[in-house]
């Protein structure tokens, strides 16, 4: 049997789908295609060019670039010669973090885009192993150890002309148990860990992912997530490639913000059949949809709200859609879909069949919203250590609120603190075993031993399986709220529910470190709050306006207490007894969100340590305390 490697997967797809478009890329006025066969020529030249530079089996090479055709050419080029790719996020801006990844992995070569070259130039003087930098774009001048990608391709063409057997031998020497990637974690509590994924880890997970979610060869997907992101890497690039389908890259802007602004038009240009998403992205999509509806006036907004409520009721949890007497509602549902929801889908290109969500918890209300629009957002679960897919919902089988069924060929257990397996419905640690599970952490035997035990990966995530085999993920064990009596509860579910249900709360982090009660750091939705006050003729510069603003925020949390419209969703003891309003949100820029847009709880707690201490003082239980008034009074000031 042929070795199940990523280069072999690519070669098989080229053979099966030579004329299909592999990637659409927009560098000018329109998207231009590159076929599978055309891509093969580029990959072979680039790989041969890397061989001519001395890159060989087992060597590590970093790849730091925005998502684009050259990203795939670069990674496959590295893998074809038997080297190991170290994909690094373009969002790693701290030079110390970048230097750690390059030094720890021992990269002898880096492939970078023009926008990332400056970072490499600043750290290379302290990296003796890094001898060559390949620059994907033209720049005004190159240092002696830099080489343009065009020159690598030229060298590769020359190499293939005279030494093709060497290239063929290098490709055929790649084995499925060889390392393919070293993917670094975000390093939120200590130095990042390098997750070692083999070729078979990836090809196994691609097989598992495609068994969970159908991906026909006519599909097109715009890859919005960073391409070094495990989810986009496996479920986007390689699952599409294995199917003979097409991917499209985002049109790059002059700044990251301009690139983000290109996404809506790029969706309309490429008309994707599926999109990969994370909760933060899904929330932005929802906000834009609701803003578009609101801009059409109060009558349209009221009709949309009525139709949405009707559709949510009709759809239920997806698997029981239209069951029983609700089937009588189908004609009206179809009418709403044609008049309202269909027009919204046109803004997504008109061909979008579903989203697949990963990266963090996706609130069920968000799932119900997109399901009602006829663009289901199916939640999945995974982690980079599992390459990354463990489970997913799909058109074939789904329950809103769950993370779907377990991938075929993967074993999953729910275990207690002693490692004993628990029955269906009982909450414990999610533990998995399969060919997709990592080889370990690079140069970190202690962490490898802790995570991998007898072939099982201990994920550190809490969850349970229902009697139908659907997985429910409740959050990270390290994030647990721990009361003074030792009782534990996962905060993510509560935080997601509050922000999704609230018009005025943008972000919230609950905190309880074995204390008698829980407290919270709260980031208000500045624009919504100011708009709400303006409607009442109030200003945050006045005591009356400050009180009104704080009472609005208090009311949003109060809706989950006894007597509120969301009462009973959680044990009341885990709702915050005291709140600190913040003037700045948690972002990647201030390092309080990681690259997958999850809160870095340790850093947040450390940064706001003084305010958290204040929240446990008696006066802080009144949300109108002076610290909150001061912060609220500044909300109308330009950031």
C-alpha positions as CSV (number, residue, x, y, z in Angstrom):
1,X,0.0,0.0,0.0
2,X,1.3,3.5,-0.9
3,X,2.4,5.7,2.0
4,X,-0.5,7.8,3.1
5,X,1.2,11.2,3.1
6,X,0.1,14.7,2.2
7,X,2.3,14.8,-1.0
8,X,0.7,11.5,-2.1
9,X,-2.8,12.9,-1.4
10,X,-2.0,15.9,-3.5
11,X,-0.6,13.8,-6.4
12,X,-3.6,11.5,-6.3
13,X,-6.0,14.5,-6.5
14,X,-4.0,15.9,-9.4
15,X,-4.3,12.6,-11.2
16,X,-8.1,12.4,-10.5
17,X,-9.0,16.1,-11.1
18,X,-6.3,17.7,-13.3
19,X,-8.6,20.3,-14.9
20,X,-10.5,21.2,-11.8
21,X,-9.8,24.5,-10.1
22,X,-7.8,24.0,-6.9
23,X,-7.7,27.7,-5.9
24,X,-9.2,31.0,-6.8
25,X,-7.1,34.1,-6.0
26,X,-7.9,37.7,-6.4
27,X,-4.9,40.0,-7.0
28,X,-6.6,42.5,-9.3
29,X,-10.2,43.1,-10.5
30,X,-11.3,39.5,-10.5
31,X,-10.6,36.1,-9.1
32,X,-8.3,34.0,-11.3
33,X,-8.1,30.2,-11.2
34,X,-5.2,27.7,-10.8
35,X,-6.0,24.1,-11.7
36,X,-4.8,21.0,-9.9
37,X,-2.4,20.3,-12.8
38,X,-1.1,23.8,-12.9
39,X,-0.5,23.7,-9.1
40,X,1.5,20.5,-9.5
41,X,4.0,22.2,-11.7
42,X,4.4,25.1,-9.2
43,X,4.8,22.7,-6.3
44,X,7.4,20.5,-8.0
45,X,9.5,23.5,-9.0
46,X,9.3,25.1,-5.5
47,X,10.2,21.8,-3.9
48,X,13.1,21.2,-6.2
49,X,14.2,24.8,-5.6
50,X,14.3,24.1,-1.9
51,X,16.3,21.0,-2.5
52,X,18.8,23.1,-4.4
53,X,19.1,25.3,-1.4
54,X,20.0,22.3,0.8
55,X,16.7,21.7,2.5
56,X,16.2,18.0,3.2
57,X,14.4,15.3,5.1
58,X,13.7,16.1,8.7
59,X,14.8,19.8,8.4
60,X,12.4,22.4,9.7
61,X,11.2,25.3,7.7
62,X,8.9,28.1,8.9
63,X,6.0,29.4,6.8
64,X,4.7,32.8,7.8
65,X,2.2,34.2,5.3
66,X,-1.4,35.3,4.7
67,X,-3.6,32.7,3.1
68,X,-2.9,32.6,-0.7
69,X,-1.9,30.2,-3.5
70,X,1.7,30.5,-2.5
71,X,0.9,29.3,1.0
72,X,-0.1,25.9,-0.4
73,X,2.8,25.8,-2.9
74,X,5.2,26.6,0.0
75,X,3.9,24.0,2.4
76,X,3.7,21.2,-0.2
77,X,7.1,22.2,-1.4
78,X,8.5,21.7,2.1
79,X,6.7,18.4,2.6
80,X,7.7,17.0,-0.8
81,X,11.4,17.1,0.2
82,X,10.7,15.4,3.5
83,X,11.1,18.5,5.6
84,X,8.8,19.6,8.4
85,X,6.7,22.7,8.0
86,X,6.4,25.0,11.0
87,X,3.3,27.2,10.2
88,X,3.3,30.4,12.2
89,X,0.4,32.8,12.5
90,X,0.9,36.3,10.9
91,X,-0.7,37.5,14.2
92,X,2.4,36.6,16.2
93,X,3.7,40.1,16.6
94,X,5.7,39.8,19.8
95,X,9.3,39.3,18.5
96,X,10.1,37.2,21.6
97,X,7.3,34.8,20.7
98,X,8.3,34.5,17.1
99,X,12.0,34.0,18.0
100,X,11.0,31.3,20.5
101,X,9.1,29.3,17.8
102,X,11.9,29.6,15.3
103,X,14.6,28.7,17.8
104,X,12.8,26.0,19.6
105,X,11.9,24.2,16.3
106,X,15.3,24.7,14.9
107,X,14.2,26.2,11.6
108,X,17.0,26.5,9.0
109,X,14.8,28.1,6.4
110,X,11.8,30.5,6.5
111,X,9.2,31.3,3.8
112,X,7.6,34.6,4.4
113,X,5.4,37.2,2.7
114,X,6.5,40.8,2.3
115,X,4.4,41.9,5.2
116,X,6.2,39.4,7.5
117,X,9.7,40.0,6.3
118,X,10.4,42.8,8.8
119,X,9.8,40.5,11.7
120,X,12.3,37.9,10.4
121,X,14.9,40.6,9.8
122,X,14.6,41.8,13.4
123,X,15.1,38.3,15.0
124,X,17.4,36.5,12.6
125,X,20.6,38.0,14.1
126,X,20.0,35.8,17.2
127,X,19.0,32.6,15.2
128,X,22.2,30.9,14.0
129,X,20.3,27.9,12.6
130,X,18.1,30.1,10.3
131,X,20.3,30.4,7.2
132,X,17.9,31.2,4.4
133,X,14.7,33.3,4.0
134,X,12.5,32.8,1.0
135,X,10.5,36.0,0.2
136,X,7.2,35.3,-1.6
137,X,6.8,38.9,-2.9
138,X,9.1,41.3,-4.6
139,X,10.9,43.7,-2.3
140,X,13.2,46.6,-3.1
141,X,16.3,45.0,-1.7
142,X,17.4,41.6,-0.3
143,X,20.0,40.8,2.3
144,X,22.6,38.1,1.4
145,X,20.6,35.4,3.2
146,X,17.3,36.3,1.4
147,X,16.1,34.9,-1.9
148,X,12.9,35.7,-3.9
149,X,10.4,32.9,-4.4
150,X,10.7,33.5,-8.2
151,X,14.4,32.6,-8.0
152,X,13.6,29.4,-6.0
153,X,11.1,28.4,-8.8
154,X,13.8,29.1,-11.4
155,X,16.4,27.1,-9.5
156,X,13.8,24.3,-9.2
157,X,13.1,24.2,-12.9
158,X,16.8,23.9,-13.5
159,X,17.1,21.2,-10.9
160,X,14.3,19.2,-12.4
161,X,15.9,19.4,-15.8
162,X,19.1,17.8,-14.7
163,X,18.4,16.0,-11.4
164,X,14.7,14.9,-11.5
165,X,15.5,11.4,-10.2
166,X,16.8,12.9,-7.0
167,X,13.6,14.9,-6.6
168,X,11.5,11.8,-7.2
169,X,13.5,9.8,-4.7
170,X,13.1,12.5,-2.1
171,X,9.3,12.5,-2.6
172,X,9.0,8.7,-2.5
173,X,11.1,8.6,0.7
174,X,8.5,10.4,2.7
175,X,6.7,8.0,5.1
176,X,3.4,8.4,6.7
177,X,4.9,8.3,10.2
178,X,7.3,11.2,9.3
179,X,6.6,14.5,10.9
180,X,4.7,16.9,8.7
181,X,4.1,19.9,10.9
182,X,5.1,21.4,14.2
183,X,2.2,23.6,15.2
184,X,2.7,25.9,18.2
185,X,0.0,26.5,20.8
186,X,-0.8,30.1,21.7
187,X,1.3,29.9,24.9
188,X,-1.3,31.6,27.1
189,X,0.2,30.4,30.4
190,X,3.8,29.4,29.5
191,X,6.1,29.0,26.5
192,X,4.1,27.7,23.5
193,X,4.1,23.9,23.0
194,X,5.0,22.5,19.6
195,X,2.4,20.0,18.6
196,X,4.0,17.3,16.3
197,X,1.6,16.1,13.6
198,X,2.6,13.3,11.2
199,X,1.5,12.8,7.6
200,X,-0.7,10.0,8.8
201,X,-2.2,12.2,11.5
202,X,-3.4,14.5,8.8
203,X,-4.5,12.0,6.2
204,X,-6.4,10.0,8.8
205,X,-8.2,13.2,10.0
206,X,-9.0,14.1,6.4
207,X,-10.7,10.7,6.0
208,X,-12.5,11.2,9.3
209,X,-13.7,14.7,8.4
210,X,-15.0,13.7,5.0
211,X,-16.9,10.8,6.5
212,X,-18.6,13.3,8.9
213,X,-19.2,16.1,6.3
214,X,-19.8,15.6,2.6
215,X,-17.6,17.7,0.3
216,X,-18.4,17.1,-3.4
217,X,-15.9,18.1,-6.0
218,X,-18.2,21.0,-7.2
219,X,-17.9,22.7,-3.9
220,X,-16.1,26.1,-3.5
221,X,-15.1,27.4,-0.1
222,X,-13.7,30.9,0.8
223,X,-11.1,30.2,3.5
224,X,-11.6,33.1,5.9
225,X,-9.7,31.6,8.9
226,X,-5.9,31.9,9.0
227,X,-4.5,29.0,7.0
228,X,-2.1,28.0,9.8
229,X,-5.2,27.4,12.0
230,X,-5.6,23.7,12.4
231,X,-9.3,23.8,11.5
232,X,-8.7,25.7,8.2
233,X,-5.6,23.6,7.4
234,X,-7.3,20.2,7.6
235,X,-10.9,20.9,6.9
236,X,-10.3,23.7,4.4
237,X,-7.1,23.1,2.4
238,X,-6.7,19.3,2.5
239,X,-10.2,18.1,2.8
240,X,-11.2,20.2,-0.2
241,X,-8.1,19.0,-2.1
242,X,-8.9,15.4,-1.4
243,X,-12.3,15.9,-2.9
244,X,-11.2,17.7,-6.0
245,X,-13.0,20.8,-4.8
246,X,-11.9,24.4,-4.9
247,X,-10.8,26.9,-2.3
248,X,-10.6,30.7,-2.5
249,X,-8.4,33.1,-0.6
250,X,-9.4,36.5,0.8
251,X,-8.3,39.5,-1.3
252,X,-5.4,41.0,0.7
253,X,-5.7,44.6,1.6
254,X,-3.0,47.1,2.5
255,X,-3.8,46.6,6.2
256,X,-5.3,43.7,8.2
257,X,-8.5,45.8,8.7
258,X,-8.8,46.4,4.9
259,X,-8.5,42.7,4.3
260,X,-11.3,42.1,6.8
261,X,-13.5,44.6,4.9
262,X,-12.9,42.7,1.7
263,X,-14.7,39.5,3.1
264,X,-18.3,40.4,2.3
265,X,-17.5,41.2,-1.4
266,X,-15.2,38.2,-1.6
267,X,-18.1,36.0,-0.5
268,X,-20.3,37.5,-3.2
269,X,-17.6,37.0,-5.7
270,X,-16.8,33.4,-5.0
271,X,-20.4,32.2,-4.0
272,X,-19.1,29.5,-1.6
273,X,-21.0,26.3,-0.9
274,X,-19.6,26.1,2.6
275,X,-17.7,28.3,5.0
276,X,-15.6,27.4,8.0
277,X,-16.2,29.7,10.9
278,X,-15.4,30.3,14.6
279,X,-17.9,31.9,17.1
280,X,-16.4,35.4,16.9
281,X,-16.7,35.4,13.1
282,X,-20.3,34.0,13.3
283,X,-21.2,36.8,15.7
284,X,-19.9,39.4,13.3
285,X,-21.9,37.9,10.4
286,X,-25.0,38.0,12.6
287,X,-24.4,41.6,13.6
288,X,-24.0,42.6,10.0
289,X,-27.2,40.8,9.0
290,X,-29.2,42.4,11.8
291,X,-27.8,45.9,10.9
292,X,-28.8,45.4,7.3
293,X,-32.3,44.5,8.4
294,X,-32.5,47.4,10.8
295,X,-31.3,49.9,8.1
296,X,-34.4,48.9,6.0
297,X,-36.7,50.5,8.6
298,X,-38.9,49.4,11.5
299,X,-41.5,47.6,9.4
300,X,-38.9,45.3,7.8
301,X,-37.2,44.8,11.1
302,X,-40.5,43.8,12.8
303,X,-41.3,41.4,10.0
304,X,-37.8,39.8,10.2
305,X,-38.2,39.4,13.9
306,X,-41.5,37.6,13.5
307,X,-40.3,35.4,10.7
308,X,-37.2,34.5,12.7
309,X,-39.1,33.5,15.8
310,X,-41.5,31.4,13.7
311,X,-38.6,29.6,11.9
312,X,-36.7,28.9,15.2
313,X,-39.9,27.3,16.6
314,X,-40.4,25.3,13.4
315,X,-36.8,24.1,13.2
316,X,-36.5,23.1,16.9
317,X,-33.1,21.4,17.4
318,X,-32.7,20.5,13.7
319,X,-33.1,16.7,14.0
320,X,-36.8,17.1,15.0
321,X,-37.6,19.9,12.5
322,X,-41.2,20.0,11.5
323,X,-42.2,17.1,13.7
324,X,-45.7,16.5,14.9
325,X,-48.2,19.3,14.5
326,X,-45.5,21.8,13.6
327,X,-45.5,20.3,10.1
328,X,-48.7,22.5,9.6
329,X,-46.4,25.5,9.8
330,X,-44.4,24.5,6.7
331,X,-46.3,26.6,4.1
332,X,-45.8,29.8,6.1
333,X,-42.2,28.9,6.8
334,X,-41.6,28.4,3.1
335,X,-43.2,31.8,2.4
336,X,-41.0,33.5,5.0
337,X,-38.0,31.8,3.5
338,X,-38.7,33.0,0.0
339,X,-39.6,36.6,1.0
340,X,-37.0,37.3,3.7
341,X,-34.3,34.6,4.3
342,X,-33.6,34.0,0.7
343,X,-32.7,37.6,0.1
344,X,-30.2,37.4,3.1
345,X,-28.7,34.3,1.6
346,X,-28.0,36.2,-1.7
347,X,-25.5,38.3,0.3
348,X,-23.6,35.1,0.9
349,X,-23.5,34.3,-2.8
350,X,-26.8,32.3,-2.9
351,X,-25.1,28.9,-2.9
352,X,-24.1,28.6,0.8
353,X,-25.4,25.3,2.1
354,X,-24.0,25.4,5.6
355,X,-21.2,26.6,7.8
356,X,-19.0,24.4,9.9
357,X,-18.1,26.0,13.2
358,X,-15.1,25.1,15.4
359,X,-12.5,26.8,17.6
360,X,-14.7,27.4,20.7
361,X,-18.2,26.9,22.0
362,X,-20.9,28.1,19.7
363,X,-24.0,29.2,21.5
364,X,-27.2,27.4,20.5
365,X,-29.1,30.7,19.9
366,X,-26.5,31.5,17.3
367,X,-27.0,28.1,15.7
368,X,-30.8,28.6,15.7
369,X,-30.4,32.0,14.1
370,X,-28.4,30.7,11.1
371,X,-30.5,27.6,10.8
372,X,-33.6,29.8,10.5
373,X,-32.0,31.7,7.7
374,X,-31.4,28.4,5.8
375,X,-27.7,28.5,6.3
376,X,-27.1,26.1,9.2
377,X,-24.0,26.6,11.3
378,X,-23.0,23.2,12.4
379,X,-20.8,23.0,15.5
380,X,-17.9,20.6,15.6
381,X,-15.3,19.9,18.2
382,X,-11.6,19.4,17.9
383,X,-8.1,20.4,19.0
384,X,-4.8,20.8,17.2
385,X,-3.4,17.7,19.1
386,X,-6.1,15.7,17.2
387,X,-5.2,17.2,13.8
388,X,-7.9,18.6,14.8
389,X,-11.4,17.1,14.2
390,X,-13.0,14.9,16.9
391,X,-16.7,15.4,16.1
392,X,-19.1,17.4,14.0
393,X,-22.7,18.0,13.1
394,X,-23.6,17.9,9.4
395,X,-26.6,17.9,7.1
396,X,-26.7,14.1,7.5
397,X,-27.0,14.1,11.3
398,X,-27.2,17.1,13.7
399,X,-28.5,18.3,17.0
400,X,-28.3,22.0,17.6
401,X,-26.4,22.7,20.9
402,X,-24.2,19.6,20.5
403,X,-20.8,19.2,18.9
404,X,-22.1,16.4,16.7
405,X,-21.2,12.7,16.3
406,X,-17.7,11.2,16.8
407,X,-15.6,10.9,13.7
408,X,-15.4,7.3,12.4
409,X,-12.3,5.5,13.3
410,X,-11.9,7.6,16.5
411,X,-12.5,6.2,20.0
412,X,-13.8,8.6,22.6
413,X,-14.4,8.2,26.3
414,X,-15.7,10.5,29.0
415,X,-13.5,9.9,32.1
416,X,-13.7,11.0,35.7
417,X,-10.8,12.4,37.8
418,X,-9.4,8.8,38.2
419,X,-9.5,8.1,34.4
420,X,-12.4,5.7,34.7
421,X,-15.0,5.8,31.9
422,X,-18.3,7.4,32.6
423,X,-21.7,6.4,31.2
424,X,-23.8,8.5,28.7
425,X,-25.1,11.7,30.2
426,X,-22.3,12.0,32.8
427,X,-19.8,14.9,32.6
428,X,-16.1,14.3,32.6
429,X,-12.9,14.8,30.7
430,X,-13.0,14.1,26.9
431,X,-10.4,11.5,26.1
432,X,-9.7,10.2,22.5
433,X,-7.6,7.7,20.6
434,X,-7.1,7.3,16.9
435,X,-4.6,7.7,14.0
436,X,-5.2,11.4,14.0
437,X,-3.8,11.9,17.6
438,X,-0.4,13.8,17.6
439,X,3.0,12.2,18.0
440,X,3.7,14.4,21.0
441,X,5.1,17.8,21.9
442,X,8.4,18.9,20.3
443,X,11.2,18.8,22.8
444,X,8.8,18.5,25.7
445,X,8.6,15.0,27.1
446,X,6.9,16.0,30.3
447,X,4.0,17.7,28.5
448,X,3.8,14.7,26.1
449,X,3.5,12.2,29.0
450,X,0.8,14.3,30.7
451,X,-1.3,14.5,27.5
452,X,-0.7,11.1,26.0
453,X,-1.3,8.0,28.2
454,X,-1.4,4.5,26.8
455,X,-2.3,5.9,23.4
456,X,-5.1,8.1,24.7
457,X,-5.1,11.9,24.4
458,X,-6.4,13.6,27.5
459,X,-7.9,16.8,26.0
460,X,-8.4,18.9,29.2
461,X,-12.0,19.6,27.9
462,X,-15.2,18.8,29.8
463,X,-18.1,17.2,28.1
464,X,-20.6,14.3,27.9
465,X,-22.2,12.0,25.4
466,X,-26.0,11.7,25.1
467,X,-27.7,8.4,24.4
468,X,-27.8,9.1,20.7
469,X,-24.0,9.5,20.6
470,X,-23.9,13.3,20.2
471,X,-21.0,15.0,22.1
472,X,-21.7,18.1,24.2
473,X,-18.6,20.1,25.1
474,X,-18.8,22.3,28.2
475,X,-15.4,24.1,28.3
476,X,-11.9,23.8,29.5
477,X,-11.1,22.1,32.8
478,X,-8.5,24.8,33.6
479,X,-11.2,27.5,33.2
480,X,-13.6,26.0,35.8
481,X,-15.2,28.3,38.4
482,X,-14.4,26.7,41.8
483,X,-16.5,27.8,44.7
484,X,-15.3,28.0,48.3
485,X,-17.0,24.6,48.9
486,X,-15.1,23.0,46.1
487,X,-18.0,22.8,43.6
488,X,-16.9,23.3,40.0
489,X,-18.7,24.8,37.0
490,X,-17.6,25.7,33.5
491,X,-17.9,29.5,32.8
492,X,-17.8,29.5,29.0
493,X,-21.4,28.3,28.6
494,X,-22.7,31.1,30.8
495,X,-20.5,33.8,29.2
496,X,-21.6,32.8,25.7
497,X,-25.2,32.8,26.7
498,X,-25.0,36.2,28.3
499,X,-23.2,37.9,25.3
500,X,-25.5,36.2,22.8
501,X,-28.6,37.2,24.6
502,X,-27.5,40.7,25.4
503,X,-27.8,43.8,23.3
504,X,-25.5,45.8,25.6
505,X,-22.8,43.3,26.6
506,X,-19.9,42.7,24.2
507,X,-17.7,40.5,26.4
508,X,-17.8,39.1,29.9
509,X,-15.4,37.0,31.9
510,X,-16.6,35.3,35.1
511,X,-14.1,34.8,37.9
512,X,-14.3,32.7,41.0
513,X,-11.1,31.4,42.7
514,X,-12.6,29.4,45.6
515,X,-14.5,32.5,46.7
516,X,-17.9,32.7,48.3
517,X,-19.3,34.3,45.2
518,X,-18.6,34.9,41.5
519,X,-17.6,38.2,40.0
520,X,-17.3,39.4,36.4
521,X,-15.3,41.7,34.2
522,X,-17.7,43.2,31.6
523,X,-17.0,44.9,28.3
524,X,-20.1,46.9,27.2
525,X,-21.2,47.2,23.6
526,X,-20.3,50.9,23.5
527,X,-22.4,51.9,20.4
528,X,-25.5,50.1,21.6
529,X,-25.3,51.5,25.1
530,X,-24.8,55.1,23.9
531,X,-27.7,54.6,21.4
532,X,-29.9,53.3,24.1
533,X,-29.2,56.3,26.4
534,X,-29.6,58.8,23.5
535,X,-33.1,57.4,22.9
536,X,-33.9,58.3,26.5
537,X,-32.3,61.7,26.2
538,X,-29.5,60.9,28.5
539,X,-25.7,61.3,28.4
540,X,-23.0,59.3,30.2
541,X,-21.5,62.6,31.3
542,X,-24.3,63.0,33.8
543,X,-24.9,61.0,37.0
544,X,-28.4,60.1,35.7
545,X,-27.0,58.8,32.4
546,X,-24.3,56.8,34.2
547,X,-26.9,55.2,36.4
548,X,-29.1,54.4,33.5
549,X,-26.2,52.8,31.6
550,X,-25.2,50.6,34.5
551,X,-28.8,49.6,35.2
552,X,-29.1,48.5,31.6
553,X,-26.0,46.3,32.0
554,X,-27.3,45.0,35.3
555,X,-30.6,44.1,33.8
556,X,-29.0,42.0,31.0
557,X,-27.4,39.8,33.7
558,X,-30.5,39.9,35.8
559,X,-32.5,38.3,32.9
560,X,-30.8,35.0,33.9
561,X,-31.8,35.3,37.6
562,X,-35.0,34.0,39.1
563,X,-38.0,35.7,37.5
564,X,-36.0,36.8,34.5
565,X,-36.8,35.6,30.9
566,X,-33.7,33.4,30.9
567,X,-34.0,32.1,34.4
568,X,-33.0,28.5,35.2
569,X,-30.4,28.1,32.5
570,X,-27.6,28.0,35.1
571,X,-27.3,27.6,38.8
572,X,-27.8,31.1,40.2
573,X,-24.6,30.9,42.4
574,X,-22.4,31.2,39.3
575,X,-23.9,34.4,38.1
576,X,-21.8,37.4,39.1
577,X,-22.6,39.1,42.4
578,X,-20.4,42.1,41.5
579,X,-19.3,43.5,38.1
580,X,-16.4,45.6,36.9
581,X,-17.2,47.5,33.7
582,X,-14.1,47.8,31.4
583,X,-13.3,50.6,29.0
584,X,-11.3,48.4,26.6
585,X,-12.2,45.0,25.2
586,X,-10.2,41.8,25.1
587,X,-8.4,41.7,21.8
588,X,-5.5,40.0,20.0
589,X,-3.7,43.3,20.0
590,X,-3.7,43.6,23.8
591,X,-2.9,39.9,24.0
592,X,-6.1,39.2,26.0
593,X,-7.5,37.0,23.2
594,X,-5.3,34.3,21.6
595,X,-5.0,33.6,17.9
596,X,-8.2,31.5,17.9
597,X,-10.1,34.4,19.6
598,X,-10.4,32.7,23.0
599,X,-10.0,34.7,26.2
600,X,-6.6,34.3,27.8
601,X,-8.0,34.0,31.3
602,X,-4.7,34.0,33.2
603,X,-3.5,37.2,31.5
604,X,-6.8,38.9,32.0
605,X,-7.0,38.0,35.7
606,X,-3.4,39.2,36.1
607,X,-3.9,42.5,34.2
608,X,-7.1,43.4,36.0
609,X,-6.0,41.9,39.4
610,X,-6.6,45.2,41.3
611,X,-10.2,45.5,39.9
612,X,-10.9,41.8,40.7
613,X,-9.8,42.3,44.3
614,X,-12.1,45.3,44.5
615,X,-15.1,43.3,43.4
616,X,-14.9,41.1,46.5
617,X,-15.3,44.2,48.7
618,X,-18.9,44.9,50.0
619,X,-19.3,48.2,48.1
620,X,-18.6,46.6,44.7
621,X,-21.9,44.6,44.9
622,X,-23.7,47.8,44.0
623,X,-23.0,48.2,40.2
624,X,-23.2,51.9,40.7
625,X,-19.9,52.0,42.6
626,X,-17.5,54.9,41.7
627,X,-15.1,52.8,39.6
628,X,-17.9,51.8,37.2
629,X,-19.3,55.3,37.0
630,X,-15.9,56.7,35.9
631,X,-15.5,54.1,33.2
632,X,-19.0,54.6,31.9
633,X,-18.5,58.4,31.8
634,X,-15.8,57.9,29.2
635,X,-17.7,55.7,26.8
636,X,-18.6,58.5,24.5
637,X,-14.9,59.6,24.1
638,X,-13.2,58.6,20.9
639,X,-10.9,55.6,21.5
